[in-house]
């Protein structure tokens, strides 16, 4: 039979053990909480999933298009309607003094002449032309006197160098006071939303915008602007991407599908 002293000693030891257990349990739980779980593998994108619309472009306009025969062509990748577009480069097989022709691909008639030039002593040519409308024309250079090819514009669509000609449009920007609200196209506006408001273009229409060498492609997400003489209302994120801080004139054009790869111009 245990004495009273032994019972007290046993009780003290049991209390100490329980106290230690009480301290250890929260510590273990906290350590378990602090241990990060292994991240779940990201789901593979579904086949054929289209990329998110919108984004910036900073293509180098001085980078030449180089064709299989060694010919080169340099023209700005973006410009404003009414401005002269400079076209320079070299044409394989040409010699100083030879005449060359700058052609533009027309959707209905095929390649048409828009300018001429003479090959200089260093083997290069230099010309310029003024586009007649906004859009995404393709340019190529051929020797003067070369017969017009029988191919249609559709089959020639991959040839030459594409550039984007923007029409001038007045634009404002908006955002503060509207964040968290739904736009007329059903998008929730945030500080990071890329898009524009337009009075008539269908929701979701992709529009290319150009300002001081920067381009951005964004969807129509709202209606407006409602100020006379103003064509587009940029979201704050779009304005920031283009460096726009106040009402301004910029370039605008409806976007097209990605351009096909450059191939040699028909000989």
C-alpha distance (Angstrom), angle and dihedral (degrees) to the residues before:
residue distance angle dihedral
X1 . . .
X2 3.86 . .
X3 3.75 119.3 .
X4 3.77 123.0 -125.5
X5 3.83 88.6 -107.2
X6 3.82 92.0 55.0
X7 3.81 91.8 49.0
X8 3.81 91.1 51.7
X9 3.81 90.5 49.0
X10 3.81 91.5 50.1
X11 3.83 90.8 48.5
X12 3.83 91.5 51.3
X13 3.84 91.6 49.9
X14 3.81 91.3 48.0
X15 3.80 91.4 49.6
X16 3.80 91.4 49.9
X17 3.81 90.9 50.3
X18 3.80 92.5 50.0
X19 3.81 90.6 48.2
X20 3.79 91.6 52.2
X21 3.79 90.0 48.9
X22 3.80 91.1 50.6
X23 3.81 90.0 53.6
X24 3.81 94.4 44.9
X25 3.82 96.7 50.9
X26 3.87 98.4 60.7
X27 3.80 89.0 43.3
X28 3.79 91.4 53.8
X29 3.81 92.1 45.5
X30 3.81 91.4 49.9
X31 3.79 90.8 48.9
X32 3.79 90.6 50.4
X33 3.81 90.9 49.5
X34 3.79 90.8 49.3
X35 3.79 93.1 53.1
X36 3.82 106.6 93.3
X37 3.75 116.3 -128.2
X38 3.77 116.5 -121.5
X39 3.83 107.5 -93.2
X40 3.76 116.1 -109.0
X41 3.76 114.8 -112.5
X42 3.80 112.2 -99.1
X43 3.79 111.9 -110.3
X44 3.78 113.6 -106.1
X45 3.81 112.6 -109.3
X46 3.75 113.9 -102.0
X47 3.77 115.7 -104.1
X48 3.77 112.0 -92.6
X49 3.80 94.0 15.9
X50 3.81 108.7 159.2
X51 3.81 118.4 -128.6
X52 3.77 118.2 -107.5
X53 3.82 109.6 -86.3
X54 3.75 119.4 -115.3
X55 3.77 133.0 44.8
X56 3.76 145.5 136.5
X57 3.77 129.5 -80.3
X58 3.79 126.7 -159.1
X59 3.82 102.5 170.7
X60 3.79 116.4 170.4
X61 3.83 107.7 -112.9
X62 3.80 91.4 -161.6
X63 3.81 93.3 59.3
X64 3.83 105.6 104.6
X65 3.77 126.8 -133.2
X66 3.80 105.0 -120.3
X67 3.80 118.9 -156.4
X68 3.80 129.7 -154.7
X69 3.81 93.3 -102.6
X70 3.82 91.1 54.3
X71 3.80 96.7 -102.0
X72 3.80 116.6 140.5
X73 3.78 133.5 -156.4
X74 3.79 128.7 -170.0
X75 3.81 123.2 -170.6
X76 3.81 131.8 145.0
X77 3.78 111.7 -84.4
X78 3.81 88.8 -142.2
X79 3.80 134.7 26.5
X80 3.78 143.4 153.6
X81 3.80 125.0 -99.6
X82 3.79 109.8 -100.9
X83 3.80 95.4 30.7
X84 3.80 123.7 109.9
X85 3.80 112.3 -106.5
X86 3.83 111.7 -144.5
X87 3.81 116.5 -141.9
X88 3.81 121.4 -167.9
X89 3.78 137.7 159.9
X90 3.78 144.6 97.7
X91 3.80 131.9 -70.4
X92 3.79 118.7 -146.5
X93 3.81 113.0 -119.9
X94 3.81 94.9 18.4
X95 3.81 125.5 123.1
X96 3.81 134.4 -156.3
X97 3.78 109.2 -73.1
X98 3.81 95.0 25.5
X99 3.80 117.9 130.0
X100 3.79 119.9 -124.6
X101 3.80 131.1 -170.4
X102 3.81 127.4 -138.6
X103 3.80 109.8 -143.9
X104 3.80 132.0 -167.6
X105 3.79 123.5 -153.7
X106 3.80 111.0 -118.2
X107 3.80 117.7 -160.9
X108 3.81 93.4 -134.9
X109 3.81 106.7 28.4
X110 3.81 104.3 29.4
X111 3.80 123.0 -132.7
X112 3.82 114.2 5.5
X113 3.80 130.4 -177.7
X114 3.80 116.3 -105.1
X115 3.83 102.5 162.5
X116 3.81 144.5 -1.6
X117 3.80 133.8 -143.6
X118 3.79 141.8 178.6
X119 3.79 122.2 -123.2
X120 3.81 109.7 -112.7
X121 3.78 127.7 -137.3
X122 3.80 91.2 -92.8
X123 3.82 91.2 55.6
X124 3.80 96.8 -105.9
X125 3.80 130.5 117.9
X126 3.80 129.2 -149.3
X127 3.79 126.4 -164.1
X128 3.79 141.4 148.3
X129 3.80 138.5 -154.0
X130 3.79 138.4 -177.7
X131 3.84 114.3 -126.4
X132 3.77 114.4 -128.4
X133 3.81 96.3 -146.4
X134 3.79 142.5 9.1
X135 3.77 120.6 -93.9
X136 3.81 139.6 82.6
X137 3.81 108.2 -54.2
X138 3.79 123.5 179.9
X139 3.80 122.4 -138.3
X140 3.77 133.9 -160.2
X141 3.82 136.3 166.7
X142 3.80 124.8 -134.3
X143 3.78 135.5 173.3
X144 3.81 114.5 -84.6
X145 3.78 112.9 -100.0
X146 3.77 93.8 27.9
X147 3.82 109.4 144.2
X148 3.78 115.1 -108.9
X149 3.84 109.1 -103.5
X150 3.76 118.3 -113.6
X151 3.82 91.8 -135.1
X152 3.78 118.4 111.1
X153 3.80 126.2 -116.5
X154 3.79 89.5 -106.9
X155 3.80 93.6 58.4
X156 3.82 91.3 43.3
X157 3.81 94.3 49.3
X158 3.80 93.0 107.3
X159 3.81 94.7 55.3
X160 3.78 129.0 94.5
X161 3.78 130.6 10.3
X162 3.79 121.5 -53.0
X163 3.77 121.9 -139.7
X164 3.79 131.2 177.4
X165 3.79 119.3 -125.5
X166 3.81 112.2 -161.2
X167 3.78 126.5 -159.7
X168 3.78 115.8 -135.2
X169 3.80 115.9 -102.2
X170 3.78 134.7 173.7
X171 3.79 114.3 -123.4
X172 3.79 139.5 -176.7
X173 3.79 130.0 -174.1
X174 3.82 136.4 -131.6
X175 3.79 142.2 -179.5
X176 3.82 117.8 116.6
X177 3.78 109.2 98.2
X178 3.82 92.4 22.7
X179 3.81 102.0 65.7
X180 3.79 112.7 123.5
X181 3.79 93.1 22.8
X182 3.79 126.1 113.2
X183 3.80 116.8 -108.8
X184 3.80 122.8 -134.7
X185 3.82 87.4 -95.9
X186 3.81 93.5 52.9
X187 3.82 99.4 -102.8
X188 3.80 120.2 134.4
X189 3.80 106.9 -124.6
X190 3.80 117.8 -130.2
X191 3.79 135.2 164.4
X192 3.81 88.7 -97.7
X193 3.82 97.8 48.9
X194 3.81 113.6 123.5
X195 3.79 112.8 -153.9
X196 3.78 148.1 92.3
X197 3.76 137.9 -119.8
X198 3.80 117.7 -127.9
X199 3.79 131.5 174.1
X200 3.82 99.7 -131.7
X201 3.83 114.3 5.5
X202 3.83 110.7 108.5
X203 3.78 117.0 -101.6
X204 3.78 110.5 -91.3
X205 3.81 95.1 27.3
X206 3.80 108.3 144.6
X207 3.80 114.5 -127.7
X208 3.80 126.7 -169.9
X209 3.81 114.8 -143.4
X210 3.80 126.4 -166.3
X211 3.79 130.3 -164.1
X212 3.81 129.6 161.9
X213 3.80 94.9 -24.0
X214 3.82 96.0 -42.7
X215 3.78 123.9 109.7
X216 3.78 129.9 -169.0
X217 3.81 129.8 -178.9
X218 3.80 114.4 -148.6
X219 3.82 138.1 161.7
X220 3.79 127.9 -112.1
X221 3.82 103.8 -105.6
X222 3.80 104.8 161.6
X223 3.82 146.5 24.0
X224 3.77 123.4 -102.0
X225 2.94 164.5 6.9
X226 3.78 98.8 -159.3
X227 3.80 98.1 -170.7
X228 3.81 114.0 108.2
X229 3.78 113.9 -105.2
X230 3.81 94.8 17.5
X231 3.81 119.1 114.1
X232 3.81 105.8 -178.4
X233 3.79 137.6 32.1
X234 3.82 110.5 -157.6
X235 3.78 123.5 -151.6
X236 3.79 114.1 -119.3
X237 3.82 91.5 -104.6
X238 3.80 91.7 51.5
X239 3.79 92.0 47.6
X240 3.79 91.0 49.7
X241 3.81 91.8 49.6
X242 3.81 90.0 55.4
X243 3.80 95.8 40.0
X244 3.82 92.2 -114.3
X245 3.80 115.6 153.9
X246 3.81 102.2 160.1
X247 3.80 141.2 14.1
X248 3.80 106.9 -49.8
X249 3.79 146.5 158.6
X250 3.80 115.1 -106.0
X251 3.78 138.9 160.5
X252 3.79 121.5 -91.8
X253 3.80 136.6 178.7
X254 3.79 136.4 155.8
X255 3.79 110.8 -95.4
X256 3.79 124.8 -117.8
X257 3.79 135.2 -157.4
X258 3.81 116.2 -71.5
X259 3.79 112.1 -72.8
X260 3.81 116.6 -103.1
X261 3.79 120.2 -115.8
X262 3.79 118.0 -79.2
X263 3.79 114.7 -101.1
X264 3.80 130.8 -177.9
X265 3.80 116.7 -75.8
X266 3.82 112.4 -111.2
X267 3.81 112.0 -92.7
